[in-house]
Amino acid sequence: MYNVFLLTRPGEGMVSLVKQIDASGLSCRAGSDIVELEDVAHTTSLDVVLLDMSAVGIGAQAVIEQISQLSLPTMLVVDSGFLAQYDPAINPDDFIVAPLNATELMARVGQIVFRRNGRNTDQVVRVGELTIDLQSYEVTMAGRRISLTYKEFQLLTLLASNPGRVYTREALLNQVWGYDYLGGTRTVDVHIRRLRSKVEDPDHLFVETIWNVGYRFRDVGAEG
């Protein structure tokens, strides 16, 4: 899972952007100035800084230069209303238009990381014969490629990255679909059932149901 830092002004705008970022499956920290970014960068391995252009305006280029001194790439978050005024001389590593599309955001962050670092083995989750490639979005079981929808992929990645941890249906709904999703927890059960039908067989059982609570991914390593 990629770690990103959102640099923006505090308030409702920050809360809204964090929710959109969380919905993409990224791990997000947020702050309103470079000092906060530096503090987080000293304790967390950050992959990308998301810079809210509406918070920095014409000072975006100077802020990007400060971020680059931390050896971190920058993705500019631009409101559609700012596009007509966008100056290419700002020259971030990439930019994306808000409101954020979860699939596009994950893909763009992955592309930035790949351009900078090449293929990162830390972005591959392996559990027994199950392999999840977080950069190419490919899932294989014993070498056989498995086709998943994006939500199924997000669910599998979240659970497999945290084996043994129990997630309530509400927590899975919030982290995968977003806080504003109106579908209800039944959606989680449906997607878990479909996910199991694709990745599991009698010899490979991964997702456990914790009755009246939610789900967890079996800690295969602990059992061995």
C-alpha positions in Angstrom: 0.0 0.0 0.0 1.4 3.4 -0.9 1.8 6.1 1.7 0.9 9.6 0.7 0.8 13.0 2.5 -1.8 15.5 1.7 -0.7 19.1 2.0 -3.6 21.5 2.2 -5.4 24.0 4.4 -7.3 22.6 7.5 -11.0 22.5 7.5 -13.8 20.8 5.6 -11.8 20.8 2.4 -9.1 18.7 4.0 -11.6 16.2 5.5 -13.3 15.8 2.1 -10.0 15.2 0.3 -8.8 12.7 2.9 -12.0 10.7 2.5 -11.5 10.7 -1.3 -7.9 9.5 -0.9 -8.8 6.8 1.7 -11.4 5.5 -0.8 -8.7 4.8 -3.3 -6.9 2.4 -0.9 -3.9 4.7 -0.2 -2.7 5.3 3.3 -3.0 9.1 3.9 -1.6 11.5 6.4 -2.6 15.2 6.1 -1.2 18.6 7.3 -1.2 22.2 6.5 2.5 23.2 6.2 6.0 21.9 5.3 7.0 21.4 9.0 4.2 18.9 9.4 5.3 17.1 6.2 8.9 17.0 7.5 7.8 15.5 10.8 5.9 12.7 9.1 8.6 12.1 6.5 11.1 11.5 9.4 8.9 8.7 10.8 7.1 7.3 7.7 8.3 6.1 4.4 6.3 8.4 2.1 5.8 7.7 -1.6 4.1 10.8 -2.9 3.0 14.3 -1.6 -0.4 15.4 -2.8 -0.4 19.2 -2.9 -3.8 21.0 -3.0 -3.4 23.9 -5.4 -6.4 25.7 -4.0 -4.5 26.0 -0.7 -1.2 27.3 -2.1 -2.3 29.1 -5.3 0.5 31.0 -7.1 2.9 29.8 -4.5 2.7 26.2 -5.7 6.0 26.2 -7.5 7.9 27.3 -4.4 6.2 24.7 -2.3 7.0 22.0 -4.8 10.7 23.0 -4.7 10.6 22.7 -0.9 9.0 19.2 -1.2 11.7 18.2 -3.7 14.4 19.0 -1.1 12.9 16.1 0.9 13.4 13.8 -2.1 9.7 13.3 -2.5 7.6 13.5 -5.7 4.6 15.9 -5.9 1.2 15.3 -7.4 -0.8 18.6 -7.7 -4.5 18.4 -6.9 -6.3 20.9 -9.1 -9.9 21.9 -9.0 -11.6 21.9 -12.5 -12.0 25.6 -12.2 -8.3 26.1 -12.0 -7.5 24.2 -15.2 -7.8 27.2 -17.4 -5.2 29.0 -15.2 -2.8 26.0 -14.9 0.8 27.0 -15.6 2.9 24.1 -16.9 6.0 25.9 -15.5 4.8 24.8 -12.0 6.1 21.4 -13.2 4.9 18.8 -10.6 5.6 15.1 -11.1 2.0 14.8 -12.1 -1.4 16.4 -11.4 -5.0 15.2 -11.0 -8.3 17.0 -11.0 -10.6 17.0 -8.0 -13.0 15.6 -7.0 -10.6 12.6 -7.1 -11.4 9.4 -8.9 -10.2 6.5 -6.7 -9.0 4.3 -9.6 -7.2 7.1 -11.4 -5.6 8.3 -8.2 -4.2 4.9 -7.4 -2.9 4.4 -10.9 -1.2 7.8 -11.1 0.5 7.4 -7.7 1.7 4.0 -8.8 3.0 5.5 -12.1 5.0 8.1 -10.1 6.5 5.5 -7.8 7.4 3.3 -10.8 9.1 6.1 -12.7 11.2 7.0 -9.6 12.0 3.6 -8.2 11.2 1.0 -10.9 9.4 -2.2 -9.7 9.3 -2.2 -5.9 9.1 -5.7 -4.4 7.6 -4.0 -1.3 4.5 -3.5 -3.5 3.9 -7.2 -3.8 1.9 -9.0 -1.1 2.4 -12.8 -0.9 0.4 -15.1 1.2 1.2 -18.8 0.4 0.6 -19.3 -3.3 -1.5 -16.0 -3.5 0.4 -13.0 -5.0 -1.0 -9.5 -5.2 0.9 -7.0 -7.2 -0.1 -3.5 -6.0 1.5 -1.8 -9.0 0.1 -3.8 -11.9 -3.1 -4.7 -10.1 -2.5 -8.4 -10.9 -3.5 -11.2 -8.6 -2.3 -14.8 -9.2 -3.0 -18.0 -7.3 -0.4 -20.7 -7.8 0.7 -18.9 -11.0 -2.9 -18.7 -12.4 -4.0 -15.1 -13.0 -7.3 -14.1 -11.3 -9.5 -11.4 -12.7 -11.0 -9.1 -10.0 -13.1 -6.0 -10.1 -11.4 -2.9 -8.6 -13.5 -3.2 -5.4 -12.6 -6.9 -5.0 -9.0 -6.0 -5.5 -9.2 -3.3 -2.8 -10.9 -5.6 -0.4 -8.3 -8.4 -1.0 -5.4 -6.0 -0.6 -6.7 -4.5 2.6 -7.4 -7.9 4.2 -4.2 -9.6 3.0 -2.0 -6.7 4.1 -3.3 -7.1 7.6 -3.6 -10.8 8.3 -5.2 -11.7 11.6 -6.9 -8.3 12.0 -10.7 -8.4 12.3 -12.5 -5.8 10.2 -16.1 -5.0 10.9 -18.4 -4.6 7.9 -18.7 -0.9 8.6 -14.9 -0.5 8.6 -14.6 -2.3 5.3 -17.4 -0.2 3.8 -15.7 3.0 4.9 -12.2 2.1 3.8 -13.1 0.6 0.4 -16.3 2.4 -0.6 -15.8 5.7 1.3 -17.7 7.3 4.1 -20.3 8.8 1.9 -21.4 5.5 0.3 -25.1 4.8 0.7 -25.2 1.1 -0.3 -25.1 -0.4 3.2 -23.0 -3.3 4.7 -24.8 -5.9 2.6 -22.6 -4.7 -0.2 -19.5 -5.9 1.8 -21.0 -9.4 2.2 -21.8 -9.7 -1.6 -18.2 -8.6 -2.6 -16.6 -11.0 0.0 -18.6 -13.9 -1.4 -17.6 -13.1 -4.9 -13.9 -12.6 -3.9 -13.9 -16.0 -2.1 -15.4 -17.7 -5.2 -12.4 -16.4 -7.3 -9.4 -16.8 -5.0 -10.3 -19.7 -2.8 -10.7 -23.5 -3.2 -10.8 -26.3 -0.7 -7.0 -26.2 -0.3 -6.7 -22.4 -0.2 -9.0 -20.7 2.3 -8.1 -17.2 3.2 -11.0 -15.1 4.3 -12.7 -16.0 7.6 -16.1 -14.8 8.7 -16.2 -13.6 12.3 -19.9 -14.0 13.1 -21.8 -10.9 14.0 -18.7 -8.9 13.6 -17.1 -9.0 10.1 -14.1 -10.6 8.4 -10.4 -11.3 8.7 -7.6 -12.7 6.6 -6.1 -15.9 8.0 -2.6 -15.5 9.3 -1.1 -18.3 7.2 2.4 -17.6 8.5 1.4 -17.9 12.1 -0.2 -21.3 11.4 2.9 -22.6 9.7 
